[in-house]
Amino acid sequence: MPKSILVTGSNGQLGSELQSLADEHTALEFTFVERSDLDLGSAASIETFFEGKAFDVIINCAAYTAVDKAESDEEMAYTINHKAVETLAHIAKKRDTALIHISTDYVFDGSNFKPYVENDPTNPQSVYGASKLAGEEAMQTINPKNSLIIRTSWVYSSFGNNFVKTMLRLGTERDELGVIFDQVGTPTYAKDLASAILNIIPKLENADVKIMHYSNEGICSWYDFAIAIFEMQSITCKVNPIETKAYPTPATRPHYSLLNKTKIKTDYALSIPYWRDSLRQALQLMEPTI
């Protein structure tokens, strides 16, 4: 019998990629909802939405992701990233539904010198990171079975707005620009993450909530990322490396947020693509819209 999958945040980057892959997974029945269908700002509205509905799996792609705006909009960031996750976890446990929740590398402070593993100490430096960690902790406390928290980083896609699209635009508008070189991590092509999630679903069998890390393979800075984008697209804009302190933002971002993916690769037999290979694929999909 096909598994019934609810995807929240269906118009975001990951939600859109899941929609694009849905037809390839004929054993799964998908319901995609956006903000107008399911208001995560209200626990009552979430409860009402689920009345008379049954799902085997909830993939929660919805989040408050405006990192800098969250510093002055703390209540809403916590409402979406913490309280809504708490409500979804209660519903999942009550209905015996698996919950896959997407979290972030921003739960770490960036002071590591080697890739973060799942049980490394968390220490978010921003409202966004703290609100996402609160969501993780609520989900772990409620503990719906067969459920996962997947932390990811630097997400981009041919859908939505992201660093890659911003660089493509600025690269054609300017002769040169500055990009931060002292923040290091790994980009994540949302299509690769979506594919990984769909491959994991049939293998979900865990009594307690598990935390996993997922990004593409390899390591780079934002500067390296921009250079790669311009090289692949033959854009001649000069990129100058700048320090974080030269580009102040309301929210503090981790200087080092490389994620160790050994656990997710081992537990679910996943092969994760190298970040430059995935970037090249994504750029091919973006070309017609540039």
C-alpha positions as CSV (number, residue, x, y, z in Angstrom):
1,M,0.0,0.0,0.0
2,P,1.4,3.4,-1.0
3,K,2.7,5.6,1.8
4,S,0.9,8.9,2.2
5,I,3.3,11.9,2.5
6,L,2.5,15.4,3.7
7,V,5.0,18.1,2.7
8,T,4.8,21.5,4.4
9,G,6.5,24.5,2.9
10,S,5.9,23.2,-0.6
11,N,6.8,26.4,-2.3
12,G,10.2,26.7,-0.7
13,Q,13.4,25.3,-2.3
14,L,13.3,21.9,-0.7
15,G,9.5,21.6,-1.0
16,S,9.7,22.5,-4.7
17,E,12.4,19.9,-5.3
18,L,10.3,17.3,-3.6
19,Q,7.4,18.2,-5.9
20,S,9.7,17.8,-8.9
21,L,10.7,14.3,-7.8
22,A,7.3,13.1,-6.7
23,D,6.3,11.5,-10.1
24,E,9.4,9.2,-9.9
25,H,8.2,7.7,-6.6
26,T,4.9,6.0,-7.6
27,A,4.7,4.1,-4.3
28,L,4.2,7.4,-2.4
29,E,1.1,9.5,-2.4
30,F,2.0,13.2,-1.8
31,T,0.0,16.1,-0.4
32,F,1.9,19.4,-0.8
33,V,0.8,22.4,1.3
34,E,2.0,26.0,1.5
35,R,1.2,28.7,4.0
36,S,-2.2,29.4,2.6
37,D,-3.2,25.8,3.2
38,L,-1.6,25.3,6.6
39,D,-0.9,28.2,8.9
40,L,2.0,27.2,11.1
41,G,1.7,30.4,13.0
42,S,-1.2,28.9,15.0
43,A,-1.3,25.7,16.9
44,A,-5.1,25.6,16.7
45,S,-5.0,25.9,12.9
46,I,-2.5,23.1,12.7
47,E,-4.7,20.9,14.8
48,T,-7.7,21.8,12.6
49,F,-5.8,21.0,9.4
50,F,-5.2,17.5,10.5
51,E,-8.8,16.7,11.5
52,G,-10.1,13.9,9.3
53,K,-6.7,13.5,7.5
54,A,-4.2,10.6,7.8
55,F,-0.6,10.6,6.7
56,D,2.2,8.0,7.1
57,V,4.9,10.7,7.0
58,I,5.2,14.4,7.5
59,I,8.2,16.2,5.9
60,N,8.4,19.6,7.5
61,C,10.2,21.9,5.0
62,A,8.5,25.0,6.4
63,A,10.6,27.3,8.4
64,Y,11.3,30.9,9.3
65,T,14.5,31.4,7.4
66,A,15.1,35.1,7.3
67,V,18.2,34.9,9.4
68,D,18.8,38.6,9.8
69,K,15.2,39.6,10.1
70,A,14.7,37.1,12.9
71,E,16.9,39.2,15.2
72,S,14.1,41.8,15.3
73,D,11.2,39.3,14.8
74,E,12.1,36.8,17.5
75,E,8.5,35.9,18.4
76,M,7.6,34.8,14.8
77,A,10.8,33.0,14.4
78,Y,10.1,30.9,17.5
79,T,6.5,30.5,16.6
80,I,7.4,28.8,13.3
81,N,10.7,27.2,14.1
82,H,9.9,26.0,17.6
83,K,6.2,26.0,18.5
84,A,4.9,24.7,15.1
85,V,7.5,21.9,15.2
86,E,6.3,21.1,18.8
87,T,2.7,20.9,17.6
88,L,3.6,18.7,14.6
89,A,5.6,16.4,16.8
90,H,2.6,15.9,19.2
91,I,0.3,15.2,16.2
92,A,2.9,12.8,14.7
93,K,3.2,10.9,18.0
94,K,-0.6,10.8,18.6
95,R,-1.3,9.5,15.1
96,D,1.7,7.2,14.8
97,T,3.1,9.3,11.9
98,A,6.8,9.6,11.1
99,L,8.1,13.2,11.1
100,I,11.1,14.3,9.1
101,H,12.1,17.8,10.2
102,I,14.7,20.0,8.5
103,S,17.1,21.9,10.7
104,T,20.3,23.9,10.2
105,D,24.1,24.1,10.8
106,Y,23.3,27.4,12.6
107,V,22.7,25.4,15.8
108,F,26.5,25.4,16.1
109,D,28.7,28.3,17.0
110,G,31.3,27.7,14.3
111,S,34.2,27.3,16.6
112,N,35.0,23.7,15.6
113,F,38.2,22.7,13.8
114,K,36.8,19.5,12.3
115,P,33.4,18.6,10.7
116,Y,30.5,18.7,13.2
117,V,29.0,15.3,14.2
118,E,25.4,15.0,15.4
119,N,26.2,14.9,19.1
120,D,28.6,17.8,19.2
121,P,27.6,20.6,21.6
122,T,25.2,23.1,20.2
123,N,25.6,26.8,20.8
124,P,23.6,28.9,18.4
125,Q,24.7,32.5,17.9
126,S,21.6,33.9,16.4
127,V,17.8,34.0,17.0
128,Y,17.3,31.9,13.9
129,G,19.8,29.2,15.1
130,A,18.3,29.3,18.7
131,S,14.8,29.0,17.4
132,K,15.7,26.0,15.2
133,L,17.5,24.3,18.1
134,A,14.4,24.8,20.3
135,G,12.4,23.0,17.6
136,E,14.9,20.2,17.6
137,E,14.7,19.9,21.4
138,A,10.9,19.9,21.4
139,M,10.7,17.2,18.8
140,Q,13.2,15.0,20.8
141,T,11.3,15.5,24.0
142,I,8.0,14.5,22.4
143,N,9.8,11.7,20.5
144,P,7.5,10.5,17.7
145,K,8.9,7.1,16.5
146,N,10.4,6.6,13.1
147,S,11.3,10.3,13.0
148,L,14.4,12.3,11.9
149,I,15.9,15.7,12.3
150,I,18.1,16.5,9.3
151,R,20.5,19.4,9.7
152,T,21.7,20.9,6.5
153,S,23.6,24.0,5.3
154,W,23.9,26.6,2.5
155,V,20.8,25.4,0.6
156,Y,20.2,26.4,-3.0
157,S,18.0,25.3,-5.8
158,S,16.8,26.2,-9.3
159,F,13.6,27.2,-7.4
160,G,13.3,30.2,-5.1
161,N,15.9,32.8,-4.0
162,N,19.4,31.8,-2.9
163,F,23.1,32.6,-3.1
164,V,23.6,31.1,-6.5
165,K,20.9,33.2,-8.1
166,T,22.1,36.3,-6.4
167,M,25.6,35.7,-7.7
168,L,24.3,35.1,-11.2
169,R,22.4,38.4,-11.1
170,L,25.2,40.5,-9.5
171,G,27.8,38.9,-11.8
172,T,26.1,40.2,-14.8
173,E,25.3,43.6,-13.3
174,R,28.8,44.5,-11.8
175,D,32.4,44.4,-12.9
176,E,33.5,43.2,-9.4
177,L,32.1,42.3,-6.0
178,G,33.3,41.3,-2.6
179,V,32.4,37.9,-1.1
180,I,33.2,36.6,2.3
181,F,36.1,34.1,2.5
182,D,36.2,33.4,6.2
183,Q,32.9,31.5,6.6
184,V,33.5,27.9,5.6
185,G,31.0,25.0,5.1
186,T,29.4,23.1,2.2
187,P,26.6,24.0,-0.2
188,T,23.6,21.8,-0.4
189,Y,21.7,21.3,-3.6
190,A,18.1,21.0,-2.4
191,K,17.4,18.4,-5.1
192,D,20.0,16.1,-3.7
193,L,18.6,16.5,-0.2
194,A,15.0,15.9,-1.5
195,S,16.2,12.7,-3.2
196,A,17.9,11.5,-0.1
197,I,14.8,12.1,2.0
198,L,12.7,10.1,-0.4
199,N,15.2,7.2,-0.4
200,I,15.3,7.3,3.4
201,I,11.5,7.1,4.0
202,P,11.1,3.3,3.2
203,K,14.0,2.6,5.7
204,L,12.6,4.6,8.7
205,E,12.6,2.3,11.7
206,N,13.7,3.9,14.9
207,A,12.1,4.1,18.3
208,D,13.7,7.5,19.2
209,V,14.2,10.6,17.1
210,K,17.5,10.5,15.3
211,I,19.5,13.6,14.3
212,M,21.4,13.4,10.9
213,H,23.6,15.7,9.0
214,Y,23.3,16.2,5.2
215,S,25.0,18.5,2.8
216,N,26.9,17.9,-0.4
217,E,30.4,16.5,-0.1
218,G,33.5,18.7,0.0
219,I,34.3,22.1,1.6
220,C,34.4,25.7,0.5
221,S,34.0,29.3,1.5
222,W,31.3,31.6,0.2
223,Y,34.2,33.2,-1.9
224,D,35.1,29.7,-3.4
225,F,31.4,29.1,-4.1
226,A,31.0,32.4,-6.0
227,I,34.2,31.7,-8.0
228,A,32.9,28.3,-9.0
229,I,29.5,29.8,-10.1
230,F,31.3,32.4,-12.3
231,E,33.7,29.9,-13.7
232,M,31.0,27.4,-14.7
233,Q,28.9,30.2,-16.3
234,S,31.8,32.0,-17.9
235,I,31.0,35.2,-16.0
236,T,33.9,37.7,-16.0
237,C,33.0,39.6,-12.9
238,K,36.0,39.9,-10.5
239,V,35.4,38.4,-7.1
240,N,37.3,40.0,-4.2
241,P,37.7,38.0,-0.9
242,I,36.5,40.0,2.1
243,E,36.3,39.2,5.9
244,T,33.0,38.8,7.7
245,K,33.8,42.0,9.7
246,A,33.8,43.9,6.4
247,Y,30.2,42.9,5.8
248,P,28.3,43.3,9.1
249,T,24.9,41.7,9.5
250,P,22.3,41.7,12.3
251,A,22.7,38.0,12.8
252,T,26.0,36.3,13.7
253,R,26.8,33.4,11.3
254,P,29.1,30.4,12.1
255,H,32.6,30.8,10.7
256,Y,33.0,27.1,10.3
257,S,29.9,24.8,9.9
258,L,31.1,21.8,8.0
259,L,28.8,18.8,8.7
260,N,30.0,15.3,9.0
261,K,27.7,13.0,7.0
262,T,29.0,9.6,8.0
263,K,26.0,8.7,10.0
264,I,23.4,9.4,7.3
265,K,25.5,7.7,4.6
266,T,26.0,4.6,6.8
267,D,22.5,4.2,8.3
268,Y,20.7,4.7,5.0
269,A,23.3,3.6,2.4
270,L,23.4,7.0,0.7
271,S,25.9,8.2,-1.8
272,I,26.2,12.0,-1.6
273,P,27.4,14.1,-4.6
274,Y,30.3,16.5,-4.6
275,W,29.2,20.1,-4.3
276,R,30.8,21.2,-7.6
277,D,29.1,18.4,-9.5
278,S,25.7,19.3,-8.0
279,L,26.2,23.0,-8.7
280,R,26.9,22.3,-12.3
281,Q,23.6,20.4,-12.6
282,A,21.7,23.1,-10.9
283,L,23.1,25.8,-13.1
284,Q,22.0,23.9,-16.2
285,L,18.4,24.2,-14.9
286,M,18.8,27.9,-14.1
287,E,20.2,28.9,-17.5
288,P,16.9,29.4,-19.3
289,T,15.7,31.9,-16.7
290,I,18.8,34.0,-16.6
